Amino acid sequence: IKNHDSQVHAAICNLSSQKRLILTGTPVENRLEDLWSLMNFVQPGLLGTLDYFCREFCATILKGTDRNADEQEKLAAKKMTKEIHRRL
């Protein structure tokens, strides 16, 4: 279900259940969008919409972790990473 565009992701998110659980063999996801997909299944809305998550979190973190990032970009990336950790 890590691929938010897959038919499996769409089908599983439409299942009616009282509780949801995910297991992943990847301790750190390959892409931040993968993390969003997993969390959106477990607790929809926790990280916002995918568009919001990509715009606010992914773009900032990727820019700040680039080897050419300046100090302000690095600080912004750390701040967004801490916000993800806080929400999780």
Protein Blocks (a to p, Z undefined) as FASTA:
>chain_A
ZZmkbmklmmmmmpccfbdcdddfbfbafbfklmmmmmmmmmghklopfklmmmmmmmmm
mmmmpfkbcfklmmmmmmmmmmmmmmZZ
